[in-house]
Amino acid sequence: MSAKEIGWHRVTRGGGTEVEDWLGAGTEPFEVLAWHHDAFELPPGATSLYSSGFCPDQAFVRGNLAATVAHVEVTAELLARWIDIYGYDLEPLSETVQSPEAVLAGRAAKVRDMQAAVTDPLYRRWLGPVRERARG
């Protein structure tokens, strides 16, 4: 990427039935925690799940493979630790890099909202075939 993307960034869902299959119904943008310097191009046959204004492909799915540059696994406690350990990475501040205070502000609610919008549906869909095999 031309600039790193760190902080809470609003993303827009892709369209189509595959996106609904992975993230459920809905059209509203949501926020994810981004902390990355790199981007990827969609592999052949992949579907983009969501994108930001700074990174056109934030996540994709292909078959039962899911990939994301956002940190949908983060917890409020883990995010505070990351700021303590890796806070130096939040320099220089820019349109794409938020201050430590901005990243931590309201983090419990932001994590909860992100989990509801993307983490929980993504893992539920990804692990669905595993659960089915375990039952079988």
C-alpha positions as CSV (number, residue, x, y, z in Angstrom):
1,M,0.0,0.0,0.0
2,S,1.1,3.6,-0.5
3,A,0.3,4.2,3.2
4,K,-0.2,2.0,6.3
5,E,-3.7,1.8,7.7
6,I,-4.0,1.7,11.5
7,G,-7.0,2.3,13.6
8,W,-10.8,2.0,13.3
9,H,-11.8,2.3,9.7
10,R,-15.2,2.2,8.2
11,V,-15.6,-0.5,5.5
12,T,-18.3,-1.2,3.0
13,R,-19.6,-4.6,2.4
14,G,-19.3,-6.2,-1.0
15,G,-22.4,-7.4,-2.8
16,G,-23.9,-10.7,-3.8
17,T,-25.1,-13.9,-2.2
18,E,-21.6,-15.1,-1.2
19,V,-21.1,-12.0,0.9
20,E,-24.5,-12.6,2.5
21,D,-23.5,-16.3,3.1
22,W,-20.4,-15.2,5.0
23,L,-21.6,-12.0,6.7
24,G,-25.3,-12.3,6.8
25,A,-27.8,-9.9,5.3
26,G,-27.2,-6.2,5.6
27,T,-25.9,-3.3,3.7
28,E,-24.6,-0.9,6.4
29,P,-20.9,0.0,6.5
30,F,-19.2,-1.1,9.8
31,E,-15.9,-0.4,11.4
32,V,-13.0,-2.8,11.6
33,L,-9.6,-2.6,13.4
34,A,-7.0,-2.2,10.7
35,W,-3.3,-2.5,11.5
36,H,-1.4,-3.3,8.3
37,H,1.1,-1.9,5.8
38,D,0.4,-4.2,3.0
39,A,-2.5,-5.1,0.7
40,F,-3.3,-8.0,-1.6
41,E,-5.0,-8.5,-4.9
42,L,-8.0,-10.8,-5.1
43,P,-7.0,-14.3,-6.2
44,P,-8.9,-15.7,-9.2
45,G,-12.4,-16.9,-8.2
46,A,-12.4,-14.9,-4.9
47,T,-15.2,-12.6,-3.7
48,S,-14.4,-9.4,-1.9
49,L,-16.2,-9.2,1.5
50,Y,-15.5,-5.6,2.3
51,S,-13.3,-2.6,1.4
52,S,-12.2,0.7,2.9
53,G,-11.5,4.0,1.2
54,F,-7.8,3.3,1.7
55,C,-7.6,-0.4,0.8
56,P,-10.0,-1.7,-1.8
57,D,-9.8,-5.3,-0.8
58,Q,-9.9,-5.7,3.0
59,A,-11.1,-9.3,3.0
60,F,-12.0,-12.1,0.5
61,V,-13.5,-15.5,0.4
62,R,-12.9,-18.4,-2.0
63,G,-14.7,-21.6,-1.3
64,N,-14.2,-22.2,2.5
65,L,-11.1,-20.0,2.6
66,A,-11.4,-16.6,4.2
67,A,-8.7,-13.9,4.5
68,T,-8.7,-10.4,6.0
69,V,-6.2,-7.7,6.7
70,A,-8.4,-6.4,9.5
71,H,-7.8,-7.8,12.9
72,V,-11.3,-9.2,13.5
73,E,-9.8,-11.4,16.3
74,V,-8.8,-8.5,18.5
75,T,-10.3,-8.0,22.0
76,A,-10.4,-4.8,24.0
77,E,-7.6,-6.1,26.3
78,L,-5.4,-7.3,23.5
79,L,-5.7,-4.0,21.6
80,A,-4.5,-2.1,24.7
81,R,-1.5,-4.4,24.9
82,W,-0.7,-3.8,21.2
83,I,-0.7,-0.1,21.8
84,D,1.7,-0.6,24.7
85,I,4.0,-2.8,22.7
86,Y,3.6,-1.5,19.1
87,G,2.5,2.0,19.6
88,Y,5.5,3.3,17.9
89,D,3.9,2.1,14.6
90,L,1.3,4.8,14.9
91,E,3.7,7.5,13.8
92,P,3.4,9.6,11.8
93,L,-0.3,10.3,12.3
94,S,-2.2,10.7,9.0
95,E,-5.5,10.3,7.4
96,T,-4.9,6.5,7.5
97,V,-3.1,6.3,10.9
98,Q,-5.0,7.2,14.1
99,S,-3.5,8.3,17.4
100,P,-3.2,5.8,20.3
101,E,-5.9,7.7,22.1
102,A,-8.3,7.5,19.1
103,V,-7.6,3.7,18.7
104,L,-8.3,3.1,22.3
105,A,-11.3,5.4,22.7
106,G,-14.5,3.4,23.1
107,R,-12.7,0.2,22.2
108,A,-14.9,-2.2,24.2
109,A,-18.0,-1.0,22.2
110,K,-16.1,-0.9,18.9
111,V,-14.8,-4.5,19.4
112,R,-18.3,-5.7,20.3
113,D,-19.8,-4.0,17.2
114,M,-17.0,-5.4,15.0
115,Q,-17.5,-8.9,16.4
116,A,-21.3,-8.7,15.7
117,A,-20.8,-7.4,12.2
118,V,-18.0,-9.5,11.0
119,T,-16.1,-11.7,13.4
120,D,-18.9,-13.9,14.7
121,P,-20.6,-14.4,11.2
122,L,-17.2,-15.0,9.6
123,Y,-16.1,-17.7,12.1
124,R,-19.6,-19.3,12.2
125,R,-19.6,-19.7,8.4
126,W,-16.0,-20.8,8.2
127,L,-16.4,-23.4,11.0
128,G,-19.8,-24.6,9.7
129,P,-18.3,-27.5,7.7
130,V,-16.2,-28.6,10.7
131,R,-19.3,-28.8,12.9
132,E,-21.2,-30.7,10.3
133,R,-18.4,-33.3,10.0
134,A,-18.2,-33.6,13.7
135,R,-21.9,-34.4,13.9
136,G,-21.7,-36.9,11.0
